[in-house]
Amino acid sequence: MERVYTIPLRNAKKVKRTIRAPRAIREVQNFLFKHMKAEEVKLDESINHEIWARGIQKIPSKITVKAVKDDGGVVEATLAE
């Protein structure tokens, strides 16, 4: 199964500014666990670079990812183009 999601990161912007980027990574993972009904989520390095591009404090407000789920329940997510 392959899907493209636009994931809002507004909840990650409501926390202390020194923990925003790590929180945004967890928000992306939790979103994919919930919507893809996954056993395991693997994020590509490109998602990490996109969230951390402007530092720990200034994360993007939303991010678009392409998620692919295999038969074993593992979801691999990459940055959508």
Secondary structure, 3 states (H helix, E strand, C coil): CEEEEEEECCCHHHCCHHHHHHHHHHHHHHHHHHHHCCCEEEECHHHHHHHHCCCCCCCCCEEEEEEEECCCCEEEEEECC
